[in-house]
Amino acid sequence: MYEARRVVSKYLPRTPLIRSSTLSKRLGFEAYVKCENLQPIGAFKVRGGLNLISKLSEAENLKGVITASTGNHGQSIAYAASLFGVKAIIGMPEESNPLKVEAMKNLGAIVEFHGLDFDEARLWVEEEAKKKGYRYIHSANEPLLIAGVGTLYLEIMENLPDVEAIIVPIGGGSGASAACIVAKSINPNVKVFGVQAEKAPAVYLSWKNRKMVETKSAETFAEGLATRVPFKLTLNIINKLIDDIVLVSEDEMKRAILTLLETTHQLAEGAGAASTAAAFKIRDRLQGKKVALVLTGGNLTLPTLKSIFESNIF
C-alpha cells in the first residue's frame, strides 16, 4: 500500500475526512465522512487505476487495455490510461449511467455497450481480450487495484488514528478488501463493516455461506453495487478479515443521499451513500464510537437526484 501511495500521491491530493456534528448527533456516534466524491473522476477507484496502469509492461502499453465496468472502475482506467498514453476500451452494460459514459469518452477511452448488466459486459470483454491480445483488467481480481485503493484507508488511519470502525460499500470488493488489509494491519481492533444492496447481495450471500454464490439479478439503482457474481481474490480477503456485512434497501440509500446533502453538503451516488445507509441501520452497535463512512463516489445523474427529491421517502 505504501508503494502504491508513492504512485498515487504524484497525481492525486488527499481527500477530506469530514466530521459532521449534525450527522454525528443523528447517528449517536462520531461520524467522519471520507469524501472520495471529490476525486477527479468523482470516485475512489481512480486510485487503483493509476497504480495498475503505472505498472504495465511496455508490451501491454503498446497493445492497450480492456475492462468491464458499470462506470467508476471504467473511469479510473480511462483516466489513468489518458495520463500514461495507453489505449483503453471499456465494456459497459447497454443501460449505463450517461454521466459516466460521457466522462470516459472525454478521457479518450473507447466505450462498447454489451449486455444488460455488468456481468454480461464482463463476459464480452474477456472474449475480446483473448481475440485482440489486450491486457484484460479485472475490476476486482487485481492486487495492484486493491493496493491503489488501499491508499484511501492509509489516509483514514493517519487522519483519524483512533478510528474504531470503518463502513465501506461492496460491489466487486476491492474497496472492502483494501479496508480490511490496511485497517487490520495497522490496528487489528478496528472493525470493518461492508455494505451491499438488498437487490445485489452476491458477496453477502457468498460470505454468509462460505462459498461462491451468484444471483440471478442485481437490480439496484446503485450501479457501483450492481454485481451478480462475487470475485475470488476479493472474496477470499473479505471472508478472512471483514467483521460483518450489512444489506441496505433502495430507499435507505436514497434517504442517505439526501441526509449527506443536508448534513455534509456532499453529493453521493447510490453506492457512495450505502455506508451512511448502513450506519443508520446498525447505529445501536456503534454508539459513542469514532466511525469512518466511506463516500465512495458522487456520480449521480440529475434525473436520478430529481426522482429522489420527488419520492417523499422521508
C-alpha positions as YAML, in Angstrom:
chain: A
units: angstrom
residues:
- id: 1
  name: MET
  ca: [0.00, 0.00, 0.00]
- id: 2
  name: TYR
  ca: [2.84, 2.38, 0.80]
- id: 3
  name: GLU
  ca: [4.45, 1.64, -2.56]
- id: 4
  name: ALA
  ca: [1.10, 2.37, -4.23]
- id: 5
  name: ARG
  ca: [0.91, 5.67, -2.37]
- id: 6
  name: ARG
  ca: [4.19, 6.77, -3.93]
- id: 7
  name: VAL
  ca: [2.46, 6.48, -7.29]
- id: 8
  name: VAL
  ca: [-0.99, 7.76, -6.34]
- id: 9
  name: SER
  ca: [0.27, 10.80, -4.41]
- id: 10
  name: LYS
  ca: [2.03, 12.09, -7.53]
- id: 11
  name: TYR
  ca: [-1.32, 12.57, -9.25]
- id: 12
  name: LEU
  ca: [-3.99, 12.88, -6.54]
- id: 13
  name: PRO
  ca: [-4.27, 15.02, -3.40]
- id: 14
  name: ARG
  ca: [-5.56, 13.55, -0.15]
- id: 15
  name: THR
  ca: [-9.35, 13.73, 0.08]
- id: 16
  name: PRO
  ca: [-11.03, 15.31, 3.12]
- id: 17
  name: LEU
  ca: [-12.26, 13.32, 6.11]
- id: 18
  name: ILE
  ca: [-15.15, 15.48, 7.30]
- id: 19
  name: ARG
  ca: [-16.69, 15.28, 10.76]
- id: 20
  name: SER
  ca: [-20.32, 16.35, 10.69]
- id: 21
  name: SER
  ca: [-21.71, 17.31, 14.09]
- id: 22
  name: THR
  ca: [-25.28, 17.11, 12.75]
- id: 23
  name: LEU
  ca: [-24.82, 13.68, 11.22]
- id: 24
  name: SER
  ca: [-22.99, 12.52, 14.34]
- id: 25
  name: LYS
  ca: [-25.87, 13.64, 16.55]
- id: 26
  name: ARG
  ca: [-28.42, 11.81, 14.41]
- id: 27
  name: LEU
  ca: [-26.36, 8.63, 14.49]
- id: 28
  name: GLY
  ca: [-25.27, 8.72, 18.12]
- id: 29
  name: PHE
  ca: [-21.59, 8.37, 17.31]
- id: 30
  name: GLU
  ca: [-18.78, 10.46, 15.85]
- id: 31
  name: ALA
  ca: [-19.26, 10.18, 12.09]
- id: 32
  name: TYR
  ca: [-16.42, 11.09, 9.74]
- id: 33
  name: VAL
  ca: [-17.17, 11.06, 6.01]
- id: 34
  name: LYS
  ca: [-14.30, 10.23, 3.62]
- id: 35
  name: CYS
  ca: [-15.07, 12.31, 0.53]
- id: 36
  name: GLU
  ca: [-13.90, 10.25, -2.43]
- id: 37
  name: ASN
  ca: [-16.59, 12.01, -4.49]
- id: 38
  name: LEU
  ca: [-14.05, 14.85, -4.77]
- id: 39
  name: GLN
  ca: [-11.62, 12.79, -6.85]
- id: 40
  name: PRO
  ca: [-11.07, 13.92, -10.49]
- id: 41
  name: ILE
  ca: [-13.45, 11.21, -11.72]
- id: 42
  name: GLY
  ca: [-15.80, 11.61, -8.76]
- id: 43
  name: ALA
  ca: [-14.95, 8.20, -7.26]
- id: 44
  name: PHE
  ca: [-12.35, 6.30, -5.23]
- id: 45
  name: LYS
  ca: [-11.48, 3.81, -7.98]
- id: 46
  name: VAL
  ca: [-9.14, 6.27, -9.67]
- id: 47
  name: ARG
  ca: [-6.55, 5.31, -7.06]
- id: 48
  name: GLY
  ca: [-6.49, 1.70, -8.24]
- id: 49
  name: GLY
  ca: [-6.46, 2.59, -11.91]
- id: 50
  name: LEU
  ca: [-3.47, 4.87, -11.51]
- id: 51
  name: ASN
  ca: [-1.48, 2.29, -9.60]
- id: 52
  name: LEU
  ca: [-2.17, -0.53, -12.05]
- id: 53
  name: ILE
  ca: [-1.66, 1.40, -15.29]
- id: 54
  name: SER
  ca: [1.61, 2.84, -13.96]
- id: 55
  name: LYS
  ca: [2.94, -0.74, -13.64]
- id: 56
  name: LEU
  ca: [2.12, -2.01, -17.16]
- id: 57
  name: SER
  ca: [4.91, -3.51, -19.23]
- id: 58
  name: GLU
  ca: [6.00, -1.89, -22.49]
- id: 59
  name: ALA
  ca: [4.24, -4.63, -24.46]
- id: 60
  name: GLU
  ca: [1.00, -4.09, -22.53]
- id: 61
  name: ASN
  ca: [1.24, -0.34, -23.08]
- id: 62
  name: LEU
  ca: [1.55, -0.88, -26.83]
- id: 63
  name: LYS
  ca: [-1.37, -3.32, -27.03]
- id: 64
  name: GLY
  ca: [-3.72, -1.34, -24.82]
- id: 65
  name: VAL
  ca: [-6.08, -2.38, -22.03]
- id: 66
  name: ILE
  ca: [-9.68, -3.53, -21.84]
- id: 67
  name: THR
  ca: [-12.04, -3.77, -18.89]
- id: 68
  name: ALA
  ca: [-15.70, -4.08, -17.95]
- id: 69
  name: SER
  ca: [-17.44, -1.55, -15.75]
- id: 70
  name: THR
  ca: [-20.73, -0.02, -14.73]
- id: 71
  name: GLY
  ca: [-18.91, 3.30, -14.57]
- id: 72
  name: ASN
  ca: [-16.47, 4.23, -11.84]
- id: 73
  name: HIS
  ca: [-13.92, 1.47, -12.44]
- id: 74
  name: GLY
  ca: [-14.05, 2.27, -16.16]
- id: 75
  name: GLN
  ca: [-13.49, 5.94, -15.44]
- id: 76
  name: SER
  ca: [-10.48, 5.06, -13.31]
- id: 77
  name: ILE
  ca: [-8.90, 3.06, -16.14]
- id: 78
  name: ALA
  ca: [-9.78, 5.75, -18.70]
- id: 79
  name: TYR
  ca: [-8.28, 8.47, -16.50]
- id: 80
  name: ALA
  ca: [-5.05, 6.59, -15.84]
- id: 81
  name: ALA
  ca: [-4.75, 5.49, -19.47]
- id: 82
  name: SER
  ca: [-5.05, 9.09, -20.61]
- id: 83
  name: LEU
  ca: [-2.24, 10.12, -18.25]
- id: 84
  name: PHE
  ca: [0.09, 7.35, -19.39]
- id: 85
  name: GLY
  ca: [-0.84, 7.41, -23.10]
- id: 86
  name: VAL
  ca: [-2.41, 3.94, -23.20]
- id: 87
  name: LYS
  ca: [-5.35, 2.85, -25.38]
- id: 88
  name: ALA
  ca: [-8.34, 1.90, -23.20]
- id: 89
  name: ILE
  ca: [-11.50, 0.03, -24.18]
- id: 90
  name: ILE
  ca: [-14.37, -0.08, -21.68]
- id: 91
  name: GLY
  ca: [-17.18, -2.62, -21.99]
- id: 92
  name: MET
  ca: [-20.38, -1.43, -20.32]
- id: 93
  name: PRO
  ca: [-23.99, -2.60, -19.94]
- id: 94
  name: GLU
  ca: [-26.36, -1.17, -22.53]
- id: 95
  name: GLU
  ca: [-28.25, 0.92, -19.96]
- id: 96
  name: SER
  ca: [-25.35, 2.70, -18.26]
- id: 97
  name: ASN
  ca: [-25.05, 5.98, -16.36]
- id: 98
  name: PRO
  ca: [-24.71, 8.57, -19.17]
- id: 99
  name: LEU
  ca: [-22.63, 10.86, -16.95]
- id: 100
  name: LYS
  ca: [-20.01, 8.15, -16.53]
- id: 101
  name: VAL
  ca: [-20.11, 7.19, -20.22]
- id: 102
  name: GLU
  ca: [-19.52, 10.78, -21.29]
- id: 103
  name: ALA
  ca: [-16.65, 11.16, -18.83]
- id: 104
  name: MET
  ca: [-14.90, 8.06, -20.18]
- id: 105
  name: LYS
  ca: [-15.25, 9.20, -23.77]
- id: 106
  name: ASN
  ca: [-13.95, 12.65, -22.86]
- id: 107
  name: LEU
  ca: [-10.87, 10.96, -21.40]
- id: 108
  name: GLY
  ca: [-10.24, 9.27, -24.74]
- id: 109
  name: ALA
  ca: [-11.50, 5.77, -23.93]
- id: 110
  name: ILE
  ca: [-13.40, 3.65, -26.45]
- id: 111
  name: VAL
  ca: [-16.75, 2.65, -24.91]
- id: 112
  name: GLU
  ca: [-18.54, -0.50, -26.11]
- id: 113
  name: PHE
  ca: [-22.02, -1.49, -24.93]
- id: 114
  name: HIS
  ca: [-22.78, -5.17, -24.42]
- id: 115
  name: GLY
  ca: [-25.38, -6.96, -22.31]
- id: 116
  name: LEU
  ca: [-27.96, -5.95, -19.78]
- id: 117
  name: ASP
  ca: [-25.70, -5.82, -16.72]
- id: 118
  name: PHE
  ca: [-22.09, -5.73, -15.58]
- id: 119
  name: ASP
  ca: [-21.52, -9.45, -15.75]
- id: 120
  name: GLU
  ca: [-22.77, -9.74, -19.34]
- id: 121
  name: ALA
  ca: [-20.48, -6.85, -20.33]
- id: 122
  name: ARG
  ca: [-17.62, -8.57, -18.49]
- id: 123
  name: LEU
  ca: [-18.05, -11.79, -20.49]
- id: 124
  name: TRP
  ca: [-17.83, -9.84, -23.76]
- id: 125
  name: VAL
  ca: [-14.70, -8.04, -22.53]
- id: 126
  name: GLU
  ca: [-12.99, -11.29, -21.56]
- id: 127
  name: GLU
  ca: [-13.61, -12.75, -25.04]
- id: 128
  name: GLU
  ca: [-12.46, -9.55, -26.74]
- id: 129
  name: ALA
  ca: [-9.24, -9.55, -24.71]
- id: 130
  name: LYS
  ca: [-8.46, -13.10, -25.88]
- id: 131
  name: LYS
  ca: [-9.18, -12.25, -29.52]
- id: 132
  name: LYS
  ca: [-7.27, -8.97, -29.70]
- id: 133
  name: GLY
  ca: [-4.48, -9.51, -27.16]
- id: 134
  name: TYR
  ca: [-5.39, -6.55, -24.95]
- id: 135
  name: ARG
  ca: [-4.29, -6.51, -21.32]
- id: 136
  name: TYR
  ca: [-7.52, -7.51, -19.57]
- id: 137
  name: ILE
  ca: [-8.05, -5.63, -16.31]
- id: 138
  name: HIS
  ca: [-10.47, -7.38, -14.00]
- id: 139
  name: SER
  ca: [-12.49, -4.94, -11.91]
- id: 140
  name: ALA
  ca: [-11.53, -6.64, -8.63]
- id: 141
  name: ASN
  ca: [-9.16, -9.61, -9.00]
- id: 142
  name: GLU
  ca: [-6.15, -7.34, -9.43]
- id: 143
  name: PRO
  ca: [-3.71, -6.90, -6.50]
- id: 144
  name: LEU
  ca: [-2.48, -3.60, -7.95]
- id: 145
  name: LEU
  ca: [-6.02, -2.20, -7.98]
- id: 146
  name: ILE
  ca: [-6.54, -3.23, -4.37]
- id: 147
  name: ALA
  ca: [-3.20, -1.69, -3.37]
- id: 148
  name: GLY
  ca: [-4.09, 1.59, -5.07]
- id: 149
  name: VAL
  ca: [-7.50, 1.73, -3.41]
- id: 150
  name: GLY
  ca: [-5.79, 0.95, -0.10]
- id: 151
  name: THR
  ca: [-4.22, 4.40, -0.12]
- id: 152
  name: LEU
  ca: [-7.54, 5.94, 0.92]
- id: 153
  name: TYR
  ca: [-7.55, 3.75, 4.05]
- id: 154
  name: LEU
  ca: [-4.00, 4.76, 4.86]
- id: 155
  name: GLU
  ca: [-5.29, 8.33, 4.80]
- id: 156
  name: ILE
  ca: [-8.16, 7.46, 7.13]
- id: 157
  name: MET
  ca: [-5.86, 5.70, 9.59]
- id: 158
  name: GLU
  ca: [-3.40, 8.60, 9.56]
- id: 159
  name: ASN
  ca: [-6.01, 11.35, 9.84]
- id: 160
  name: LEU
  ca: [-8.02, 9.51, 12.49]
- id: 161
  name: PRO
  ca: [-5.63, 7.15, 14.33]
- id: 162
  name: ASP
  ca: [-8.24, 6.29, 16.96]
- id: 163
  name: VAL
  ca: [-10.94, 5.33, 14.45]
- id: 164
  name: GLU
  ca: [-12.90, 2.37, 15.81]
- id: 165
  name: ALA
  ca: [-14.92, 1.29, 12.78]
- id: 166
  name: ILE
  ca: [-14.94, 1.78, 9.01]
- id: 167
  name: ILE
  ca: [-18.03, 1.24, 6.87]
- id: 168
  name: VAL
  ca: [-17.40, 0.59, 3.19]
- id: 169
  name: PRO
  ca: [-19.69, -0.31, 0.26]
- id: 170
  name: ILE
  ca: [-19.09, -3.59, -1.59]
- id: 171
  name: GLY
  ca: [-19.56, -4.06, -5.32]
- id: 172
  name: GLY
  ca: [-16.68, -6.13, -6.67]
- id: 173
  name: GLY
  ca: [-15.00, -5.88, -3.30]
- id: 174
  name: SER
  ca: [-11.75, -4.02, -4.00]
- id: 175
  name: GLY
  ca: [-12.64, -1.26, -1.52]
- id: 176
  name: ALA
  ca: [-13.68, -3.62, 1.27]
- id: 177
  name: SER
  ca: [-10.62, -5.82, 0.70]
- id: 178
  name: ALA
  ca: [-8.31, -2.84, 0.89]
- id: 179
  name: ALA
  ca: [-10.07, -1.53, 4.00]
- id: 180
  name: CYS
  ca: [-9.61, -4.88, 5.75]
- id: 181
  name: ILE
  ca: [-5.94, -5.23, 4.82]
- id: 182
  name: VAL
  ca: [-4.94, -1.70, 5.79]
- id: 183
  name: ALA
  ca: [-7.06, -1.24, 8.91]
- id: 184
  name: LYS
  ca: [-6.36, -4.66, 10.38]
- id: 185
  name: SER
  ca: [-2.62, -4.38, 9.66]
- id: 186
  name: ILE
  ca: [-2.34, -1.05, 11.45]
- id: 187
  name: ASN
  ca: [-4.84, -1.74, 14.25]
- id: 188
  name: PRO
  ca: [-6.46, -5.20, 14.46]
- id: 189
  name: ASN
  ca: [-9.13, -3.80, 16.78]
- id: 190
  name: VAL
  ca: [-10.69, -1.62, 14.07]
- id: 191
  name: LYS
  ca: [-14.00, -3.10, 12.92]
- id: 192
  name: VAL
  ca: [-14.66, -3.15, 9.17]
- id: 193
  name: PHE
  ca: [-18.28, -3.34, 8.04]
- id: 194
  name: GLY
  ca: [-19.17, -3.98, 4.41]
- id: 195
  name: VAL
  ca: [-22.41, -2.88, 2.78]
- id: 196
  name: GLN
  ca: [-24.33, -4.39, -0.11]
- id: 197
  name: ALA
  ca: [-27.67, -3.59, -1.70]
- id: 198
  name: GLU
  ca: [-30.51, -5.93, -0.79]
- id: 199
  name: LYS
  ca: [-31.14, -6.30, -4.53]
- id: 200
  name: ALA
  ca: [-27.50, -7.22, -5.28]
- id: 201
  name: PRO
  ca: [-26.34, -9.43, -2.39]
- id: 202
  name: ALA
  ca: [-23.89, -11.81, -4.12]
- id: 203
  name: VAL
  ca: [-20.93, -11.04, -1.85]
- id: 204
  name: TYR
  ca: [-23.11, -11.04, 1.27]
- id: 205
  name: LEU
  ca: [-24.55, -14.46, 0.39]
- id: 206
  name: SER
  ca: [-21.12, -15.84, -0.51]
- id: 207
  name: TRP
  ca: [-19.64, -14.56, 2.76]
- id: 208
  name: LYS
  ca: [-22.57, -15.91, 4.76]
- id: 209
  name: ASN
  ca: [-22.46, -19.35, 3.12]
- id: 210
  name: ARG
  ca: [-18.65, -19.54, 2.76]
- id: 211
  name: LYS
  ca: [-18.94, -20.45, -0.91]
- id: 212
  name: MET
  ca: [-19.31, -18.55, -4.19]
- id: 213
  name: VAL
  ca: [-22.98, -17.63, -4.68]
- id: 214
  name: GLU
  ca: [-24.22, -15.98, -7.86]
- id: 215
  name: THR
  ca: [-27.56, -14.18, -8.03]
- id: 216
  name: LYS
  ca: [-29.96, -14.08, -10.97]
- id: 217
  name: SER
  ca: [-30.19, -10.30, -10.97]
- id: 218
  name: ALA
  ca: [-28.70, -7.13, -9.48]
- id: 219
  name: GLU
  ca: [-31.49, -4.62, -9.97]
- id: 220
  name: THR
  ca: [-30.28, -1.81, -7.73]
- id: 221
  name: PHE
  ca: [-30.14, 1.82, -8.81]
- id: 222
  name: ALA
  ca: [-26.69, 1.92, -7.17]
- id: 223
  name: GLU
  ca: [-24.72, 0.77, -10.20]
- id: 224
  name: GLY
  ca: [-21.50, 0.60, -8.19]
- id: 225
  name: LEU
  ca: [-23.05, -2.25, -6.18]
- id: 226
  name: ALA
  ca: [-24.76, -3.99, -9.11]
- id: 227
  name: THR
  ca: [-22.81, -7.23, -9.42]
- id: 228
  name: ARG
  ca: [-24.36, -10.70, -9.65]
- id: 229
  name: VAL
  ca: [-21.10, -12.64, -9.28]
- id: 230
  name: PRO
  ca: [-18.55, -12.49, -6.43]
- id: 231
  name: PHE
  ca: [-14.85, -12.42, -7.30]
- id: 232
  name: LYS
  ca: [-12.36, -14.93, -5.92]
- id: 233
  name: LEU
  ca: [-9.50, -12.69, -4.79]
- id: 234
  name: THR
  ca: [-11.57, -10.05, -3.02]
- id: 235
  name: LEU
  ca: [-14.00, -12.59, -1.55]
- id: 236
  name: ASN
  ca: [-11.12, -14.56, -0.03]
- id: 237
  name: ILE
  ca: [-9.82, -11.41, 1.68]
- id: 238
  name: ILE
  ca: [-13.29, -10.40, 2.85]
- id: 239
  name: ASN
  ca: [-14.01, -13.90, 4.19]
- id: 240
  name: LYS
  ca: [-10.86, -13.81, 6.30]
- id: 241
  name: LEU
  ca: [-10.93, -10.26, 7.61]
- id: 242
  name: ILE
  ca: [-14.28, -8.47, 7.48]
- id: 243
  name: ASP
  ca: [-16.29, -8.18, 10.69]
- id: 244
  name: ASP
  ca: [-19.79, -8.02, 9.22]
- id: 245
  name: ILE
  ca: [-21.73, -7.24, 6.04]
- id: 246
  name: VAL
  ca: [-24.95, -5.23, 6.13]
- id: 247
  name: LEU
  ca: [-27.68, -5.18, 3.49]
- id: 248
  name: VAL
  ca: [-29.48, -1.90, 2.73]
- id: 249
  name: SER
  ca: [-32.62, -1.20, 0.73]
- id: 250
  name: GLU
  ca: [-33.05, 1.14, -2.22]
- id: 251
  name: ASP
  ca: [-35.00, 3.61, -0.07]
- id: 252
  name: GLU
  ca: [-32.36, 3.51, 2.67]
- id: 253
  name: MET
  ca: [-29.68, 4.50, 0.15]
- id: 254
  name: LYS
  ca: [-31.88, 7.25, -1.26]
- id: 255
  name: ARG
  ca: [-32.53, 8.64, 2.21]
- id: 256
  name: ALA
  ca: [-28.79, 8.54, 2.87]
- id: 257
  name: ILE
  ca: [-28.13, 10.57, -0.29]
- id: 258
  name: LEU
  ca: [-30.42, 13.30, 0.99]
- id: 259
  name: THR
  ca: [-29.00, 13.07, 4.52]
- id: 260
  name: LEU
  ca: [-25.44, 13.52, 3.24]
- id: 261
  name: LEU
  ca: [-26.50, 16.51, 1.15]
- id: 262
  name: GLU
  ca: [-28.19, 18.09, 4.15]
- id: 263
  name: THR
  ca: [-25.55, 17.37, 6.80]
- id: 264
  name: THR
  ca: [-22.23, 17.39, 4.92]
- id: 265
  name: HIS
  ca: [-23.17, 19.25, 1.71]
- id: 266
  name: GLN
  ca: [-21.65, 16.35, -0.28]
- id: 267
  name: LEU
  ca: [-23.30, 14.64, -3.23]
- id: 268
  name: ALA
  ca: [-23.22, 10.84, -3.16]
- id: 269
  name: GLU
  ca: [-24.35, 8.33, -5.76]
- id: 270
  name: GLY
  ca: [-26.21, 5.25, -4.54]
- id: 271
  name: ALA
  ca: [-23.11, 3.21, -3.78]
- id: 272
  name: GLY
  ca: [-21.43, 6.22, -2.18]
- id: 273
  name: ALA
  ca: [-24.35, 6.67, 0.19]
- id: 274
  name: ALA
  ca: [-24.53, 2.98, 1.12]
- id: 275
  name: SER
  ca: [-22.08, 3.37, 4.02]
- id: 276
  name: THR
  ca: [-24.26, 6.08, 5.57]
- id: 277
  name: ALA
  ca: [-27.39, 3.98, 4.99]
- id: 278
  name: ALA
  ca: [-25.71, 1.11, 6.84]
- id: 279
  name: ALA
  ca: [-24.59, 3.45, 9.62]
- id: 280
  name: PHE
  ca: [-28.23, 4.26, 10.39]
- id: 281
  name: LYS
  ca: [-29.15, 0.59, 10.24]
- id: 282
  name: ILE
  ca: [-26.50, -0.55, 12.76]
- id: 283
  name: ARG
  ca: [-26.14, 2.64, 14.80]
- id: 284
  name: ASP
  ca: [-27.12, 0.85, 18.03]
- id: 285
  name: ARG
  ca: [-23.91, -1.21, 17.71]
- id: 286
  name: LEU
  ca: [-21.76, 1.89, 17.21]
- id: 287
  name: GLN
  ca: [-22.95, 4.25, 19.92]
- id: 288
  name: GLY
  ca: [-20.21, 6.54, 21.23]
- id: 289
  name: LYS
  ca: [-17.57, 5.28, 18.78]
- id: 290
  name: LYS
  ca: [-15.49, 7.02, 16.11]
- id: 291
  name: VAL
  ca: [-16.61, 5.76, 12.72]
- id: 292
  name: ALA
  ca: [-15.40, 6.48, 9.18]
- id: 293
  name: LEU
  ca: [-18.07, 6.35, 6.47]
- id: 294
  name: VAL
  ca: [-16.58, 5.97, 3.00]
- id: 295
  name: LEU
  ca: [-18.43, 8.09, 0.46]
- id: 296
  name: THR
  ca: [-17.03, 6.16, -2.48]
- id: 297
  name: GLY
  ca: [-18.45, 8.25, -5.32]
- id: 298
  name: GLY
  ca: [-20.67, 11.15, -6.28]
- id: 299
  name: ASN
  ca: [-21.56, 10.47, -9.91]
- id: 300
  name: LEU
  ca: [-25.30, 10.85, -9.57]
- id: 301
  name: THR
  ca: [-27.28, 11.97, -12.60]
- id: 302
  name: LEU
  ca: [-29.63, 14.95, -12.31]
- id: 303
  name: PRO
  ca: [-32.71, 12.88, -13.32]
- id: 304
  name: THR
  ca: [-31.94, 10.36, -10.55]
- id: 305
  name: LEU
  ca: [-31.42, 13.12, -8.00]
- id: 306
  name: LYS
  ca: [-34.67, 14.76, -9.09]
- id: 307
  name: SER
  ca: [-36.57, 11.50, -8.70]
- id: 308
  name: ILE
  ca: [-35.15, 11.04, -5.20]
- id: 309
  name: PHE
  ca: [-36.23, 14.54, -4.20]
- id: 310
  name: GLU
  ca: [-39.73, 13.84, -5.54]
- id: 311
  name: SER
  ca: [-40.07, 10.38, -3.98]
- id: 312
  name: ASN
  ca: [-41.18, 11.54, -0.49]
- id: 313
  name: ILE
  ca: [-39.07, 8.84, 1.15]
- id: 314
  name: PHE
  ca: [-38.59, 10.81, 4.38]
...
